[in-house]
């Protein structure tokens, strides 16, 4: 018999600056759950996988990638739950 610990984030997002010529990539690392469902937000609004964003989970890391170079719409407060 084994027990799973509750899911929790162990690597959180930090403030950063990205040059306009680069693509934004954010990562959060979690533990305690074999399968996790993560929702990404920008300025309190939910982000969805689309032509602008790719979201995925790789092992115990959830990733948000902007598919285009940063522009004046990129800055904001990003979070994941």
mmCIF file of the N, C-alpha and C atoms, coordinates in Angstrom:
data_MODEL
# 
_entry.id   MODEL 
# 
loop_
_atom_site.group_PDB 
_atom_site.id 
_atom_site.type_symbol 
_atom_site.label_atom_id 
_atom_site.label_alt_id 
_atom_site.label_comp_id 
_atom_site.label_asym_id 
_atom_site.label_entity_id 
_atom_site.label_seq_id 
_atom_site.pdbx_PDB_ins_code 
_atom_site.Cartn_x 
_atom_site.Cartn_y 
_atom_site.Cartn_z 
_atom_site.occupancy 
_atom_site.B_iso_or_equiv 
_atom_site.pdbx_formal_charge 
_atom_site.auth_seq_id 
_atom_site.auth_comp_id 
_atom_site.auth_asym_id 
_atom_site.auth_atom_id 
_atom_site.pdbx_PDB_model_num 
ATOM 1   N N  . UNK A 1 1  ? 0.839  -1.164 0.000   1.00 0.00 ? 1  UNK A N  1 
ATOM 2   C CA . UNK A 1 1  ? 0.000  0.000  0.000   1.00 0.00 ? 1  UNK A CA 1 
ATOM 3   C C  . UNK A 1 1  ? 0.895  1.243  0.000   1.00 0.00 ? 1  UNK A C  1 
ATOM 4   N N  . UNK A 1 2  ? 0.493  2.258  -0.766  1.00 0.00 ? 2  UNK A N  1 
ATOM 5   C CA . UNK A 1 2  ? 1.233  3.511  -0.774  1.00 0.00 ? 2  UNK A CA 1 
ATOM 6   C C  . UNK A 1 2  ? 0.253  4.670  -0.800  1.00 0.00 ? 2  UNK A C  1 
ATOM 7   N N  . UNK A 1 3  ? 0.708  5.816  -0.369  1.00 0.00 ? 3  UNK A N  1 
ATOM 8   C CA . UNK A 1 3  ? -0.128 7.002  -0.314  1.00 0.00 ? 3  UNK A CA 1 
ATOM 9   C C  . UNK A 1 3  ? 0.475  8.068  -1.213  1.00 0.00 ? 3  UNK A C  1 
ATOM 10  N N  . UNK A 1 4  ? -0.388 8.727  -1.958  1.00 0.00 ? 4  UNK A N  1 
ATOM 11  C CA . UNK A 1 4  ? 0.064  9.850  -2.771  1.00 0.00 ? 4  UNK A CA 1 
ATOM 12  C C  . UNK A 1 4  ? -0.101 11.137 -1.972  1.00 0.00 ? 4  UNK A C  1 
ATOM 13  N N  . UNK A 1 5  ? 0.918  11.957 -2.006  1.00 0.00 ? 5  UNK A N  1 
ATOM 14  C CA . UNK A 1 5  ? 0.797  13.246 -1.339  1.00 0.00 ? 5  UNK A CA 1 
ATOM 15  C C  . UNK A 1 5  ? -0.028 14.168 -2.227  1.00 0.00 ? 5  UNK A C  1 
ATOM 16  N N  . UNK A 1 6  ? -0.694 15.160 -1.648  1.00 0.00 ? 6  UNK A N  1 
ATOM 17  C CA . UNK A 1 6  ? -1.463 16.102 -2.458  1.00 0.00 ? 6  UNK A CA 1 
ATOM 18  C C  . UNK A 1 6  ? -0.550 16.842 -3.435  1.00 0.00 ? 6  UNK A C  1 
ATOM 19  N N  . UNK A 1 7  ? -1.095 17.175 -4.579  1.00 0.00 ? 7  UNK A N  1 
ATOM 20  C CA . UNK A 1 7  ? -0.318 17.924 -5.574  1.00 0.00 ? 7  UNK A CA 1 
ATOM 21  C C  . UNK A 1 7  ? 0.038  19.298 -5.029  1.00 0.00 ? 7  UNK A C  1 
ATOM 22  N N  . UNK A 1 8  ? 1.268  19.727 -5.320  1.00 0.00 ? 8  UNK A N  1 
ATOM 23  C CA . UNK A 1 8  ? 1.693  21.079 -4.938  1.00 0.00 ? 8  UNK A CA 1 
ATOM 24  C C  . UNK A 1 8  ? 2.806  21.511 -5.877  1.00 0.00 ? 8  UNK A C  1 
ATOM 25  N N  . UNK A 1 9  ? 2.919  22.813 -6.059  1.00 0.00 ? 9  UNK A N  1 
ATOM 26  C CA . UNK A 1 9  ? 3.979  23.356 -6.897  1.00 0.00 ? 9  UNK A CA 1 
ATOM 27  C C  . UNK A 1 9  ? 5.264  23.453 -6.090  1.00 0.00 ? 9  UNK A C  1 
ATOM 28  N N  . UNK A 1 10 ? 6.380  23.026 -6.672  1.00 0.00 ? 10 UNK A N  1 
ATOM 29  C CA . UNK A 1 10 ? 7.673  23.119 -5.997  1.00 0.00 ? 10 UNK A CA 1 
ATOM 30  C C  . UNK A 1 10 ? 8.592  24.130 -6.673  1.00 0.00 ? 10 UNK A C  1 
ATOM 31  N N  . UNK A 1 11 ? 8.285  24.518 -7.903  1.00 0.00 ? 11 UNK A N  1 
ATOM 32  C CA . UNK A 1 11 ? 9.008  25.589 -8.595  1.00 0.00 ? 11 UNK A CA 1 
ATOM 33  C C  . UNK A 1 11 ? 7.965  26.537 -9.149  1.00 0.00 ? 11 UNK A C  1 
ATOM 34  N N  . UNK A 1 12 ? 7.944  27.738 -8.610  1.00 0.00 ? 12 UNK A N  1 
ATOM 35  C CA . UNK A 1 12 ? 6.925  28.724 -8.977  1.00 0.00 ? 12 UNK A CA 1 
ATOM 36  C C  . UNK A 1 12 ? 7.449  29.679 -10.047 1.00 0.00 ? 12 UNK A C  1 
ATOM 37  N N  . UNK A 1 13 ? 6.540  30.447 -10.594 1.00 0.00 ? 13 UNK A N  1 
ATOM 38  C CA . UNK A 1 13 ? 6.925  31.484 -11.553 1.00 0.00 ? 13 UNK A CA 1 
ATOM 39  C C  . UNK A 1 13 ? 7.617  32.625 -10.811 1.00 0.00 ? 13 UNK A C  1 
ATOM 40  N N  . UNK A 1 14 ? 8.553  33.271 -11.481 1.00 0.00 ? 14 UNK A N  1 
ATOM 41  C CA . UNK A 1 14 ? 9.235  34.432 -10.916 1.00 0.00 ? 14 UNK A CA 1 
ATOM 42  C C  . UNK A 1 14 ? 9.152  35.579 -11.916 1.00 0.00 ? 14 UNK A C  1 
ATOM 43  N N  . UNK A 1 15 ? 9.334  36.796 -11.440 1.00 0.00 ? 15 UNK A N  1 
ATOM 44  C CA . UNK A 1 15 ? 9.338  37.955 -12.328 1.00 0.00 ? 15 UNK A CA 1 
ATOM 45  C C  . UNK A 1 15 ? 10.500 37.838 -13.298 1.00 0.00 ? 15 UNK A C  1 
ATOM 46  N N  . UNK A 1 16 ? 10.246 38.225 -14.550 1.00 0.00 ? 16 UNK A N  1 
ATOM 47  C CA . UNK A 1 16 ? 11.304 38.173 -15.551 1.00 0.00 ? 16 UNK A CA 1 
ATOM 48  C C  . UNK A 1 16 ? 11.028 39.182 -16.656 1.00 0.00 ? 16 UNK A C  1 
ATOM 49  N N  . UNK A 1 17 ? 12.069 39.491 -17.387 1.00 0.00 ? 17 UNK A N  1 
ATOM 50  C CA . UNK A 1 17 ? 11.969 40.356 -18.561 1.00 0.00 ? 17 UNK A CA 1 
ATOM 51  C C  . UNK A 1 17 ? 12.470 39.556 -19.759 1.00 0.00 ? 17 UNK A C  1 
ATOM 52  N N  . UNK A 1 18 ? 11.713 39.582 -20.839 1.00 0.00 ? 18 UNK A N  1 
ATOM 53  C CA . UNK A 1 18 ? 12.057 38.840 -22.056 1.00 0.00 ? 18 UNK A CA 1 
ATOM 54  C C  . UNK A 1 18 ? 12.265 39.849 -23.181 1.00 0.00 ? 18 UNK A C  1 
ATOM 55  N N  . UNK A 1 19 ? 13.382 39.772 -23.901 1.00 0.00 ? 19 UNK A N  1 
ATOM 56  C CA . UNK A 1 19 ? 13.586 40.672 -25.042 1.00 0.00 ? 19 UNK A CA 1 
ATOM 57  C C  . UNK A 1 19 ? 12.511 40.457 -26.112 1.00 0.00 ? 19 UNK A C  1 
ATOM 58  N N  . UNK A 1 20 ? 12.177 41.511 -26.841 1.00 0.00 ? 20 UNK A N  1 
ATOM 59  C CA . UNK A 1 20 ? 11.143 41.417 -27.870 1.00 0.00 ? 20 UNK A CA 1 
ATOM 60  C C  . UNK A 1 20 ? 11.480 40.411 -28.967 1.00 0.00 ? 20 UNK A C  1 
ATOM 61  N N  . UNK A 1 21 ? 12.732 40.113 -29.174 1.00 0.00 ? 21 UNK A N  1 
ATOM 62  C CA . UNK A 1 21 ? 13.118 39.180 -30.238 1.00 0.00 ? 21 UNK A CA 1 
ATOM 63  C C  . UNK A 1 21 ? 13.008 37.713 -29.804 1.00 0.00 ? 21 UNK A C  1 
ATOM 64  N N  . UNK A 1 22 ? 12.640 37.461 -28.549 1.00 0.00 ? 22 UNK A N  1 
ATOM 65  C CA . UNK A 1 22 ? 12.559 36.092 -28.010 1.00 0.00 ? 22 UNK A CA 1 
ATOM 66  C C  . UNK A 1 22 ? 11.110 35.656 -27.852 1.00 0.00 ? 22 UNK A C  1 
ATOM 67  N N  . UNK A 1 23 ? 10.931 34.350 -27.661 1.00 0.00 ? 23 UNK A N  1 
ATOM 68  C CA . UNK A 1 23 ? 9.606  33.794 -27.384 1.00 0.00 ? 23 UNK A CA 1 
ATOM 69  C C  . UNK A 1 23 ? 9.507  33.496 -25.891 1.00 0.00 ? 23 UNK A C  1 
ATOM 70  N N  . UNK A 1 24 ? 8.360  33.808 -25.318 1.00 0.00 ? 24 UNK A N  1 
ATOM 71  C CA . UNK A 1 24 ? 8.114  33.579 -23.901 1.00 0.00 ? 24 UNK A CA 1 
ATOM 72  C C  . UNK A 1 24 ? 7.890  32.090 -23.649 1.00 0.00 ? 24 UNK A C  1 
ATOM 73  N N  . UNK A 1 25 ? 8.544  31.547 -22.637 1.00 0.00 ? 25 UNK A N  1 
ATOM 74  C CA . UNK A 1 25 ? 8.345  30.156 -22.190 1.00 0.00 ? 25 UNK A CA 1 
ATOM 75  C C  . UNK A 1 25 ? 8.351  30.183 -20.668 1.00 0.00 ? 25 UNK A C  1 
ATOM 76  N N  . UNK A 1 26 ? 7.255  29.725 -20.069 1.00 0.00 ? 26 UNK A N  1 
ATOM 77  C CA . UNK A 1 26 ? 7.119  29.687 -18.627 1.00 0.00 ? 26 UNK A CA 1 
ATOM 78  C C  . UNK A 1 26 ? 6.974  28.246 -18.170 1.00 0.00 ? 26 UNK A C  1 
ATOM 79  N N  . UNK A 1 27 ? 7.549  27.920 -17.008 1.00 0.00 ? 27 UNK A N  1 
ATOM 80  C CA . UNK A 1 27 ? 7.487  26.568 -16.464 1.00 0.00 ? 27 UNK A CA 1 
ATOM 81  C C  . UNK A 1 27 ? 7.200  26.614 -14.967 1.00 0.00 ? 27 UNK A C  1 
ATOM 82  N N  . UNK A 1 28 ? 6.380  25.684 -14.528 1.00 0.00 ? 28 UNK A N  1 
ATOM 83  C CA . UNK A 1 28 ? 6.155  25.443 -13.102 1.00 0.00 ? 28 UNK A CA 1 
ATOM 84  C C  . UNK A 1 28 ? 6.324  23.951 -12.880 1.00 0.00 ? 28 UNK A C  1 
ATOM 85  N N  . UNK A 1 29 ? 6.984  23.582 -11.798 1.00 0.00 ? 29 UNK A N  1 
ATOM 86  C CA . UNK A 1 29 ? 7.204  22.178 -11.480 1.00 0.00 ? 29 UNK A CA 1 
ATOM 87  C C  . UNK A 1 29 ? 6.337  21.798 -10.284 1.00 0.00 ? 29 UNK A C  1 
ATOM 88  N N  . UNK A 1 30 ? 5.736  20.612 -10.359 1.00 0.00 ? 30 UNK A N  1 
ATOM 89  C CA . UNK A 1 30 ? 4.850  20.155 -9.297  1.00 0.00 ? 30 UNK A CA 1 
ATOM 90  C C  . UNK A 1 30 ? 5.271  18.763 -8.835  1.00 0.00 ? 30 UNK A C  1 
ATOM 91  N N  . UNK A 1 31 ? 4.707  18.353 -7.710  1.00 0.00 ? 31 UNK A N  1 
ATOM 92  C CA . UNK A 1 31 ? 4.958  17.021 -7.168  1.00 0.00 ? 31 UNK A CA 1 
ATOM 93  C C  . UNK A 1 31 ? 3.672  16.499 -6.553  1.00 0.00 ? 31 UNK A C  1 
ATOM 94  N N  . UNK A 1 32 ? 3.611  15.188 -6.367  1.00 0.00 ? 32 UNK A N  1 
ATOM 95  C CA . UNK A 1 32 ? 2.516  14.604 -5.605  1.00 0.00 ? 32 UNK A CA 1 
ATOM 96  C C  . UNK A 1 32 ? 1.351  14.068 -6.392  1.00 0.00 ? 32 UNK A C  1 
ATOM 97  N N  . UNK A 1 33 ? 1.330  14.240 -7.685  1.00 0.00 ? 33 UNK A N  1 
ATOM 98  C CA . UNK A 1 33 ? 0.200  13.739 -8.465  1.00 0.00 ? 33 UNK A CA 1 
ATOM 99  C C  . UNK A 1 33 ? 0.730  13.049 -9.720  1.00 0.00 ? 33 UNK A C  1 
ATOM 100 N N  . UNK A 1 34 ? 0.268  11.840 -9.997  1.00 0.00 ? 34 UNK A N  1 
ATOM 101 C CA . UNK A 1 34 ? 0.747  11.162 -11.197 1.00 0.00 ? 34 UNK A CA 1 
ATOM 102 C C  . UNK A 1 34 ? 0.232  11.826 -12.467 1.00 0.00 ? 34 UNK A C  1 
ATOM 103 N N  . UNK A 1 35 ? -0.944 12.430 -12.412 1.00 0.00 ? 35 UNK A N  1 
ATOM 104 C CA . UNK A 1 35 ? -1.498 13.139 -13.565 1.00 0.00 ? 35 UNK A CA 1 
ATOM 105 C C  . UNK A 1 35 ? -2.107 14.433 -13.054 1.00 0.00 ? 35 UNK A C  1 
ATOM 106 N N  . UNK A 1 36 ? -1.722 15.520 -13.669 1.00 0.00 ? 36 UNK A N  1 
ATOM 107 C CA . UNK A 1 36 ? -2.124 16.824 -13.177 1.00 0.00 ? 36 UNK A CA 1 
ATOM 108 C C  . UNK A 1 36 ? -2.836 17.580 -14.295 1.00 0.00 ? 36 UNK A C  1 
ATOM 109 N N  . UNK A 1 37 ? -3.860 18.322 -13.935 1.00 0.00 ? 37 UNK A N  1 
ATOM 110 C CA . UNK A 1 37 ? -4.533 19.207 -14.873 1.00 0.00 ? 37 UNK A CA 1 
ATOM 111 C C  . UNK A 1 37 ? -4.176 20.632 -14.462 1.00 0.00 ? 37 UNK A C  1 
ATOM 112 N N  . UNK A 1 38 ? -3.614 21.388 -15.375 1.00 0.00 ? 38 UNK A N  1 
ATOM 113 C CA . UNK A 1 38 ? -3.122 22.731 -15.078 1.00 0.00 ? 38 UNK A CA 1 
ATOM 114 C C  . UNK A 1 38 ? -3.846 23.737 -15.961 1.00 0.00 ? 38 UNK A C  1 
ATOM 115 N N  . UNK A 1 39 ? -4.208 24.858 -15.371 1.00 0.00 ? 39 UNK A N  1 
ATOM 116 C CA . UNK A 1 39 ? -4.824 25.950 -16.113 1.00 0.00 ? 39 UNK A CA 1 
ATOM 117 C C  . UNK A 1 39 ? -3.910 27.158 -16.023 1.00 0.00 ? 39 UNK A C  1 
ATOM 118 N N  . UNK A 1 40 ? -3.602 27.765 -17.169 1.00 0.00 ? 40 UNK A N  1 
ATOM 119 C CA . UNK A 1 40 ? -2.760 28.957 -17.232 1.00 0.00 ? 40 UNK A CA 1 
ATOM 120 C C  . UNK A 1 40 ? -3.636 30.197 -17.351 1.00 0.00 ? 40 UNK A C  1 
ATOM 121 N N  . UNK A 1 41 ? -3.164 31.293 -16.739 1.00 0.00 ? 41 UNK A N  1 
ATOM 122 C CA . UNK A 1 41 ? -3.882 32.565 -16.771 1.00 0.00 ? 41 UNK A CA 1 
ATOM 123 C C  . UNK A 1 41 ? -2.914 33.699 -17.107 1.00 0.00 ? 41 UNK A C  1 
ATOM 124 N N  . UNK A 1 42 ? -3.454 34.706 -17.773 1.00 0.00 ? 42 UNK A N  1 
ATOM 125 C CA . UNK A 1 42 ? -2.721 35.960 -17.986 1.00 0.00 ? 42 UNK A CA 1 
ATOM 126 C C  . UNK A 1 42 ? -3.646 37.081 -17.547 1.00 0.00 ? 42 UNK A C  1 
ATOM 127 N N  . UNK A 1 43 ? -3.178 37.859 -16.586 1.00 0.00 ? 43 UNK A N  1 
ATOM 128 C CA . UNK A 1 43 ? -3.966 38.962 -16.029 1.00 0.00 ? 43 UNK A CA 1 
ATOM 129 C C  . UNK A 1 43 ? -5.356 38.495 -15.599 1.00 0.00 ? 43 UNK A C  1 
ATOM 130 N N  . UNK A 1 44 ? -5.424 37.294 -15.012 1.00 0.00 ? 44 UNK A N  1 
ATOM 131 C CA . UNK A 1 44 ? -6.673 36.764 -14.487 1.00 0.00 ? 44 UNK A CA 1 
ATOM 132 C C  . UNK A 1 44 ? -7.575 36.092 -15.508 1.00 0.00 ? 44 UNK A C  1 
ATOM 133 N N  . UNK A 1 45 ? -7.213 36.115 -16.792 1.00 0.00 ? 45 UNK A N  1 
ATOM 134 C CA . UNK A 1 45 ? -8.032 35.492 -17.837 1.00 0.00 ? 45 UNK A CA 1 
ATOM 135 C C  . UNK A 1 45 ? -7.393 34.186 -18.272 1.00 0.00 ? 45 UNK A C  1 
ATOM 136 N N  . UNK A 1 46 ? -8.222 33.152 -18.390 1.00 0.00 ? 46 UNK A N  1 
ATOM 137 C CA . UNK A 1 46 ? -7.704 31.834 -18.736 1.00 0.00 ? 46 UNK A CA 1 
ATOM 138 C C  . UNK A 1 46 ? -7.121 31.824 -20.146 1.00 0.00 ? 46 UNK A C  1 
ATOM 139 N N  . UNK A 1 47 ? -5.962 31.162 -20.281 1.00 0.00 ? 47 UNK A N  1 
ATOM 140 C CA . UNK A 1 47 ? -5.324 30.983 -21.583 1.00 0.00 ? 47 UNK A CA 1 
ATOM 141 C C  . UNK A 1 47 ? -5.608 29.580 -22.082 1.00 0.00 ? 47 UNK A C  1 
ATOM 142 N N  . UNK A 1 48 ? -5.795 29.457 -23.382 1.00 0.00 ? 48 UNK A N  1 
ATOM 143 C CA . UNK A 1 48 ? -6.050 28.170 -24.007 1.00 0.00 ? 48 UNK A CA 1 
ATOM 144 C C  . UNK A 1 48 ? -4.997 27.909 -25.063 1.00 0.00 ? 48 UNK A C  1 
ATOM 145 N N  . UNK A 1 49 ? -4.722 26.642 -25.321 1.00 0.00 ? 49 UNK A N  1 
ATOM 146 C CA . UNK A 1 49 ? -3.835 26.295 -26.425 1.00 0.00 ? 49 UNK A CA 1 
ATOM 147 C C  . UNK A 1 49 ? -4.477 26.833 -27.705 1.00 0.00 ? 49 UNK A C  1 
ATOM 148 N N  . UNK A 1 50 ? -3.680 27.546 -28.505 1.00 0.00 ? 50 UNK A N  1 
ATOM 149 C CA . UNK A 1 50 ? -4.211 28.196 -29.701 1.00 0.00 ? 50 UNK A CA 1 
ATOM 150 C C  . UNK A 1 50 ? -3.057 28.524 -30.637 1.00 0.00 ? 50 UNK A C  1 
ATOM 151 N N  . UNK A 1 51 ? -3.323 29.362 -31.625 1.00 0.00 ? 51 UNK A N  1 
ATOM 152 C CA . UNK A 1 51 ? -2.266 29.805 -32.527 1.00 0.00 ? 51 UNK A CA 1 
ATOM 153 C C  . UNK A 1 51 ? -1.252 30.699 -31.804 1.00 0.00 ? 51 UNK A C  1 
ATOM 154 N N  . UNK A 1 52 ? -1.617 31.215 -30.628 1.00 0.00 ? 52 UNK A N  1 
ATOM 155 C CA . UNK A 1 52 ? -0.701 32.077 -29.863 1.00 0.00 ? 52 UNK A CA 1 
ATOM 156 C C  . UNK A 1 52 ? 0.055  31.333 -28.774 1.00 0.00 ? 52 UNK A C  1 
ATOM 157 N N  . UNK A 1 53 ? -0.590 30.340 -28.145 1.00 0.00 ? 53 UNK A N  1 
ATOM 158 C CA . UNK A 1 53 ? -0.012 29.662 -26.987 1.00 0.00 ? 53 UNK A CA 1 
ATOM 159 C C  . UNK A 1 53 ? -0.049 28.138 -27.147 1.00 0.00 ? 53 UNK A C  1 
ATOM 160 N N  . UNK A 1 54 ? 0.960  27.500 -26.608 1.00 0.00 ? 54 UNK A N  1 
ATOM 161 C CA . UNK A 1 54 ? 0.984  26.051 -26.498 1.00 0.00 ? 54 UNK A CA 1 
ATOM 162 C C  . UNK A 1 54 ? 1.121  25.722 -25.019 1.00 0.00 ? 54 UNK A C  1 
ATOM 163 N N  . UNK A 1 55 ? 0.277  24.855 -24.519 1.00 0.00 ? 55 UNK A N  1 
ATOM 164 C CA . UNK A 1 55 ? 0.362  24.424 -23.133 1.00 0.00 ? 55 UNK A CA 1 
ATOM 165 C C  . UNK A 1 55 ? 0.567  22.916 -23.128 1.00 0.00 ? 55 UNK A C  1 
ATOM 166 N N  . UNK A 1 56 ? 1.418  22.457 -22.218 1.00 0.00 ? 56 UNK A N  1 
ATOM 167 C CA . UNK A 1 56 ? 1.647  21.019 -22.111 1.00 0.00 ? 56 UNK A CA 1 
ATOM 168 C C  . UNK A 1 56 ? 2.244  20.679 -20.761 1.00 0.00 ? 56 UNK A C  1 
ATOM 169 N N  . UNK A 1 57 ? 2.207  19.396 -20.460 1.00 0.00 ? 57 UNK A N  1 
ATOM 170 C CA . UNK A 1 57 ? 2.822  18.879 -19.247 1.00 0.00 ? 57 UNK A CA 1 
ATOM 171 C C  . UNK A 1 57 ? 3.860  17.854 -19.661 1.00 0.00 ? 57 UNK A C  1 
ATOM 172 N N  . UNK A 1 58 ? 5.086  18.058 -19.200 1.00 0.00 ? 58 UNK A N  1 
ATOM 173 C CA . UNK A 1 58 ? 6.200  17.155 -19.480 1.00 0.00 ? 58 UNK A CA 1 
ATOM 174 C C  . UNK A 1 58 ? 6.657  16.611 -18.131 1.00 0.00 ? 58 UNK A C  1 
ATOM 175 N N  . UNK A 1 59 ? 6.360  15.340 -17.895 1.00 0.00 ? 59 UNK A N  1 
ATOM 176 C CA . UNK A 1 59 ? 6.649  14.686 -16.608 1.00 0.00 ? 59 UNK A CA 1 
ATOM 177 C C  . UNK A 1 59 ? 6.023  15.483 -15.478 1.00 0.00 ? 59 UNK A C  1 
ATOM 178 N N  . UNK A 1 60 ? 6.800  16.168 -14.656 1.00 0.00 ? 60 UNK A N  1 
ATOM 179 C CA . UNK A 1 60 ? 6.233  16.923 -13.536 1.00 0.00 ? 60 UNK A CA 1 
ATOM 180 C C  . UNK A 1 60 ? 6.382  18.435 -13.720 1.00 0.00 ? 60 UNK A C  1 
ATOM 181 N N  . UNK A 1 61 ? 6.437  18.874 -14.976 1.00 0.00 ? 61 UNK A N  1 
ATOM 182 C CA . UNK A 1 61 ? 6.569  20.291 -15.286 1.00 0.00 ? 61 UNK A CA 1 
ATOM 183 C C  . UNK A 1 61 ? 5.467  20.717 -16.248 1.00 0.00 ? 61 UNK A C  1 
ATOM 184 N N  . UNK A 1 62 ? 4.761  21.788 -15.890 1.00 0.00 ? 62 UNK A N  1 
ATOM 185 C CA . UNK A 1 62 ? 3.767  22.341 -16.801 1.00 0.00 ? 62 UNK A CA 1 
ATOM 186 C C  . UNK A 1 62 ? 4.400  23.535 -17.515 1.00 0.00 ? 62 UNK A C  1 
ATOM 187 N N  . UNK A 1 63 ? 4.139  23.627 -18.821 1.00 0.00 ? 63 UNK A N  1 
ATOM 188 C CA . UNK A 1 63 ? 4.824  24.593 -19.678 1.00 0.00 ? 63 UNK A CA 1 
ATOM 189 C C  . UNK A 1 63 ? 3.800  25.432 -20.439 1.00 0.00 ? 63 UNK A C  1 
ATOM 190 N N  . UNK A 1 64 ? 4.061  26.726 -20.510 1.00 0.00 ? 64 UNK A N  1 
ATOM 191 C CA . UNK A 1 64 ? 3.321  27.645 -21.371 1.00 0.00 ? 64 UNK A CA 1 
ATOM 192 C C  . UNK A 1 64 ? 4.321  28.256 -22.326 1.00 0.00 ? 64 UNK A C  1 
ATOM 193 N N  . UNK A 1 65 ? 4.077  28.125 -23.624 1.00 0.00 ? 65 UNK A N  1 
ATOM 194 C CA . UNK A 1 65 ? 4.960  28.701 -24.636 1.00 0.00 ? 65 UNK A CA 1 
ATOM 195 C C  . UNK A 1 65 ? 4.166  29.633 -25.527 1.00 0.00 ? 65 UNK A C  1 
ATOM 196 N N  . UNK A 1 66 ? 4.688  30.838 -25.736 1.00 0.00 ? 66 UNK A N  1 
ATOM 197 C CA . UNK A 1 66 ? 4.132  31.724 -26.751 1.00 0.00 ? 66 UNK A CA 1 
ATOM 198 C C  . UNK A 1 66 ? 4.718  31.284 -28.084 1.00 0.00 ? 66 UNK A C  1 
ATOM 199 N N  . UNK A 1 67 ? 3.887  31.140 -29.074 1.00 0.00 ? 67 UNK A N  1 
ATOM 200 C CA . UNK A 1 67 ? 4.342  30.628 -30.361 1.00 0.00 ? 67 UNK A CA 1 
ATOM 201 C C  . UNK A 1 67 ? 4.894  31.716 -31.274 1.00 0.00 ? 67 UNK A C  1 
ATOM 202 N N  . UNK A 1 68 ? 4.807  32.957 -30.836 1.00 0.00 ? 68 UNK A N  1 
ATOM 203 C CA . UNK A 1 68 ? 5.324  34.084 -31.606 1.00 0.00 ? 68 UNK A CA 1 
ATOM 204 C C  . UNK A 1 68 ? 6.290  34.883 -30.733 1.00 0.00 ? 68 UNK A C  1 
ATOM 205 N N  . UNK A 1 69 ? 7.121  35.683 -31.349 1.00 0.00 ? 69 UNK A N  1 
ATOM 206 C CA . UNK A 1 69 ? 8.039  36.534 -30.588 1.00 0.00 ? 69 UNK A CA 1 
ATOM 207 C C  . UNK A 1 69 ? 7.248  37.508 -29.728 1.00 0.00 ? 69 UNK A C  1 
ATOM 208 N N  . UNK A 1 70 ? 7.851  37.922 -28.627 1.00 0.00 ? 70 UNK A N  1 
ATOM 209 C CA . UNK A 1 70 ? 7.206  38.865 -27.712 1.00 0.00 ? 70 UNK A CA 1 
ATOM 210 C C  . UNK A 1 70 ? 6.884  40.171 -28.434 1.00 0.00 ? 70 UNK A C  1 
ATOM 211 N N  . UNK A 1 71 ? 5.777  40.793 -28.024 1.00 0.00 ? 71 UNK A N  1 
ATOM 212 C CA . UNK A 1 71 ? 5.396  42.104 -28.554 1.00 0.00 ? 71 UNK A CA 1 
ATOM 213 C C  . UNK A 1 71 ? 4.756  42.900 -27.418 1.00 0.00 ? 71 UNK A C  1 
ATOM 214 N N  . UNK A 1 72 ? 4.122  44.010 -27.739 1.00 0.00 ? 72 UNK A N  1 
ATOM 215 C CA . UNK A 1 72 ? 3.575  44.863 -26.686 1.00 0.00 ? 72 UNK A CA 1 
ATOM 216 C C  . UNK A 1 72 ? 2.371  44.242 -25.968 1.00 0.00 ? 72 UNK A C  1 
ATOM 217 N N  . UNK A 1 73 ? 1.835  43.129 -26.478 1.00 0.00 ? 73 UNK A N  1 
ATOM 218 C CA . UNK A 1 73 ? 0.733  42.431 -25.811 1.00 0.00 ? 73 UNK A CA 1 
ATOM 219 C C  . UNK A 1 73 ? 1.223  41.334 -24.864 1.00 0.00 ? 73 UNK A C  1 
ATOM 220 N N  . UNK A 1 74 ? 2.510  41.027 -24.894 1.00 0.00 ? 74 UNK A N  1 
ATOM 221 C CA . UNK A 1 74 ? 3.061  39.924 -24.095 1.00 0.00 ? 74 UNK A CA 1 
ATOM 222 C C  . UNK A 1 74 ? 3.140  40.228 -22.602 1.00 0.00 ? 74 UNK A C  1 
ATOM 223 N N  . UNK A 1 75 ? 3.542  41.432 -22.174 1.00 0.00 ? 75 UNK A N  1 
ATOM 224 C CA . UNK A 1 75 ? 3.674  41.675 -20.738 1.00 0.00 ? 75 UNK A CA 1 
ATOM 225 C C  . UNK A 1 75 ? 2.357  41.477 -19.991 1.00 0.00 ? 75 UNK A C  1 
ATOM 226 N N  . UNK A 1 76 ? 2.464  40.985 -18.765 1.00 0.00 ? 76 UNK A N  1 
ATOM 227 C CA . UNK A 1 76 ? 1.285  40.798 -17.932 1.00 0.00 ? 76 UNK A CA 1 
ATOM 228 C C  . UNK A 1 76 ? 1.631  39.928 -16.749 1.00 0.00 ? 76 UNK A C  1 
ATOM 229 N N  . UNK A 1 77 ? 0.632  39.592 -15.979 1.00 0.00 ? 77 UNK A N  1 
ATOM 230 C CA . UNK A 1 77 ? 0.818  38.714 -14.822 1.00 0.00 ? 77 UNK A CA 1 
ATOM 231 C C  . UNK A 1 77 ? 0.320  37.323 -15.211 1.00 0.00 ? 77 UNK A C  1 
ATOM 232 N N  . UNK A 1 78 ? 1.251  36.398 -15.328 1.00 0.00 ? 78 UNK A N  1 
ATOM 233 C CA . UNK A 1 78 ? 0.944  35.019 -15.696 1.00 0.00 ? 78 UNK A CA 1 
ATOM 234 C C  . UNK A 1 78 ? 0.897  34.166 -14.440 1.00 0.00 ? 78 UNK A C  1 
ATOM 235 N N  . UNK A 1 79 ? 0.003  33.187 -14.435 1.00 0.00 ? 79 UNK A N  1 
ATOM 236 C CA . UNK A 1 79 ? -0.070 32.259 -13.304 1.00 0.00 ? 79 UNK A CA 1 
ATOM 237 C C  . UNK A 1 79 ? -0.621 30.924 -13.790 1.00 0.00 ? 79 UNK A C  1 
ATOM 238 N N  . UNK A 1 80 ? -0.411 29.900 -12.969 1.00 0.00 ? 80 UNK A N  1 
ATOM 239 C CA . UNK A 1 80 ? -0.994 28.598 -13.285 1.00 0.00 ? 80 UNK A CA 1 
ATOM 240 C C  . UNK A 1 80 ? -1.560 28.003 -12.016 1.00 0.00 ? 80 UNK A C  1 
ATOM 241 N N  . UNK A 1 81 ? -2.620 27.227 -12.178 1.00 0.00 ? 81 UNK A N  1 
ATOM 242 C CA . UNK A 1 81 ? -3.286 26.554 -11.055 1.00 0.00 ? 81 UNK A CA 1 
ATOM 243 C C  . UNK A 1 81 ? -3.485 25.099 -11.409 1.00 0.00 ? 81 UNK A C  1 
# 
